[in-house]
Amino acid sequence: MSHNFKPGDLALTLIAAYGFAAMTEVTIEVFLHKGQIAQEPCGDLFTAPFDGWVVYRLPWPGSGFFRAKHLMPLRGDFTPEQQKAKEAV
């Protein structure tokens, strides 16, 4: 399954990893290719073991790295800001 994520998108994790439970809401941050090196907020260097997305979760601080197939996008009718209000009868 391929998704066209972009930084700032919301997603759910479909697997548990990096201290994230499955179905954790995360924010997509940046895509890394296998072997690409990035600096973590704590200053450590991270080498991507596969193509994937760096994600963050709020309100609890934390970051993780997931393959696109292990993330489900939250957009369209599933995004809370875009839900349609239903009028009570």
Residue frames relative to the residue before (quaternion, step in Angstrom):
aa qw qx qy qz dx dy dz
M 1.0000 0.0000 0.0000 0.0000 0.00 0.00 0.00
S 0.1138 -0.8038 0.5827 0.0390 3.58 -0.80 0.96
H 0.0938 -0.7804 0.6168 0.0410 3.55 -0.96 0.89
N 0.3591 -0.7096 0.5606 0.2307 3.53 -1.12 0.63
F 0.0259 -0.8154 0.5773 -0.0338 3.55 0.36 1.25
K 0.0466 -0.7502 0.6553 0.0749 3.50 -1.32 0.37
P 0.6578 -0.5180 0.3512 0.4191 3.60 -1.12 0.56
G 0.7525 0.3536 -0.2913 0.4731 3.54 -0.97 0.95
D 0.5279 0.6227 -0.4150 0.4016 3.60 1.23 -0.32
L 0.3562 -0.6898 0.5835 0.2383 3.54 -1.26 0.52
A 0.0134 0.7915 -0.6099 0.0363 3.56 -1.14 0.72
L 0.3425 -0.6769 0.5981 0.2585 3.54 -1.37 0.18
T 0.4103 -0.6674 0.5540 0.2817 3.56 -1.08 0.71
L 0.2970 -0.7727 0.5375 0.1609 3.58 -0.92 0.87
I 0.7416 0.2490 -0.1757 0.5976 3.57 1.30 -0.18
A 0.4660 -0.6326 0.5285 0.3215 3.57 -1.28 0.31
A 0.2652 0.7389 -0.5841 0.2061 3.59 -0.86 1.00
Y 0.8352 0.1951 -0.1524 0.4911 3.59 -1.26 0.50
G 0.6887 -0.4780 0.2814 0.4669 3.60 1.09 0.64
F 0.5595 0.5646 -0.3960 0.4597 3.58 1.29 0.15
A 0.3617 -0.6899 0.5766 0.2465 3.58 -0.96 0.80
A 0.5908 -0.5190 0.4530 0.4200 3.57 -1.22 0.37
M 0.8113 0.2371 -0.2279 0.4833 3.57 -1.13 0.79
T 0.3747 0.6955 -0.5101 0.3402 3.59 1.12 0.70
E 0.3828 -0.7062 0.5421 0.2468 3.59 -0.92 0.87
V 0.0048 -0.8037 0.5926 -0.0539 3.56 -0.82 1.06
T 0.3604 -0.6789 0.5898 0.2479 3.52 -1.37 0.26
I 0.4162 -0.7000 0.5283 0.2401 3.56 -0.87 1.02
E 0.1842 -0.8172 0.5397 0.0837 3.58 -0.80 0.99
V 0.7885 -0.2129 0.2042 0.5397 3.60 0.42 -1.17
F 0.3820 -0.7043 0.5526 0.2297 3.58 -1.14 0.72
L 0.0816 -0.7766 0.6234 0.0400 3.57 -1.03 0.87
H 0.3618 -0.7013 0.5719 0.2241 3.54 -1.09 0.77
K 0.6573 -0.5000 0.3794 0.4171 3.57 -1.20 0.55
G 0.8074 0.2538 -0.2122 0.4885 3.57 -0.90 1.01
Q 0.5335 0.6173 -0.4153 0.4024 3.59 1.23 -0.28
I 0.2835 -0.7662 0.5591 0.1414 3.58 -1.03 0.84
A 0.0207 -0.7795 0.6259 -0.0128 3.55 -1.03 0.90
Q 0.3987 -0.6951 0.5392 0.2592 3.56 -1.18 0.54
E 0.3744 -0.7215 0.5439 0.2085 3.55 -0.88 1.03
P 0.6675 -0.5085 0.3467 0.4192 3.62 -1.19 0.42
C 0.6694 0.4960 -0.3047 0.4615 3.62 1.09 -0.64
G 0.6118 -0.5757 0.3403 0.4225 3.60 1.27 -0.10
D 0.5313 0.6219 -0.4103 0.4032 3.60 1.24 -0.27
L 0.3918 -0.6884 0.5517 0.2612 3.56 -1.23 0.48
F 0.1584 -0.7717 0.6133 0.0571 3.55 -1.06 0.88
T 0.1532 -0.7637 0.6214 0.0841 3.57 -0.90 0.96
A 0.4277 -0.7253 0.4803 0.2457 3.58 -0.63 1.14
P 0.3245 -0.7671 0.5216 0.1847 3.61 -0.69 1.07
F 0.7711 0.0487 -0.0118 0.6347 3.60 1.31 -0.32
D 0.6208 -0.4882 0.4238 0.4435 3.59 -1.27 0.13
G 0.3118 0.7630 -0.5233 0.2162 3.60 -0.78 0.92
W 0.5307 -0.6327 0.4876 0.2833 3.49 -1.43 0.00
V 0.3446 -0.6577 0.6273 0.2350 3.52 -1.16 0.77
V 0.0475 -0.8025 0.5947 -0.0099 3.58 -0.85 1.00
Y 0.2003 -0.7465 0.6227 0.1217 3.55 -1.30 0.50
R 0.1838 -0.7635 0.6029 0.1407 3.53 -1.21 0.48
L 0.1137 -0.7591 0.6390 0.0493 3.52 -1.17 0.73
P 0.5599 -0.0881 -0.8206 -0.0735 1.70 -2.21 1.04
W 0.5788 0.5733 -0.3922 0.4271 3.63 1.20 -0.17
P 0.4284 -0.6971 0.4955 0.2914 3.58 -0.79 0.88
G 0.3759 0.7068 -0.5449 0.2496 3.53 -1.03 0.73
S 0.0984 -0.7784 0.6168 0.0630 3.53 -1.17 0.59
G 0.0646 -0.7853 0.6153 0.0233 3.52 -1.26 0.46
F 0.3070 -0.7291 0.5838 0.1827 3.53 -1.34 0.10
F 0.0278 0.8282 -0.5512 0.0974 3.57 -0.54 1.21
R 0.4927 -0.5890 0.5450 0.3365 3.53 -1.25 0.54
A 0.6206 -0.5581 0.3972 0.3817 3.58 -1.13 0.62
K 0.6610 0.5200 -0.3207 0.4357 3.61 0.97 -0.75
H 0.6742 0.4659 -0.2943 0.4918 3.60 1.26 -0.24
L 0.6577 0.4341 -0.3053 0.5345 3.56 1.32 0.37
M 0.1795 -0.7677 0.6070 0.1004 3.57 -1.01 0.85
P 0.4152 -0.7315 0.4763 0.2563 3.60 -0.62 1.07
L 0.1973 -0.7274 0.6448 0.1273 3.54 -1.21 0.68
R 0.3788 0.6920 -0.5339 0.3043 3.55 -0.16 1.27
G 0.7045 0.4199 -0.3347 0.4641 3.53 -1.28 0.13
D 0.8367 -0.1574 0.1278 0.5088 3.58 -0.98 -0.85
F 0.6349 0.5430 -0.3393 0.4323 3.62 1.20 -0.31
T 0.5935 0.5675 -0.3692 0.4352 3.60 1.21 -0.31
P 0.5141 -0.6821 0.4128 0.3163 3.64 -0.66 1.04
E 0.6604 0.5197 -0.3286 0.4311 3.63 0.93 -0.79
Q 0.7476 0.3938 -0.2193 0.4878 3.58 1.13 -0.48
Q 0.4081 0.7002 -0.4963 0.3113 3.59 1.23 0.20
K 0.4115 -0.7039 0.5260 0.2419 3.53 -1.07 0.78
A 0.4244 -0.6882 0.5270 0.2618 3.56 -0.96 0.88
K 0.2452 -0.7568 0.5879 0.1465 3.56 -1.01 0.86
E 0.3818 -0.7302 0.5245 0.2142 3.54 -0.86 1.01
A 0.4003 -0.7014 0.5393 0.2386 3.57 -0.94 0.93
V 0.3220 -0.7540 0.5442 0.1776 3.55 -0.99 0.89
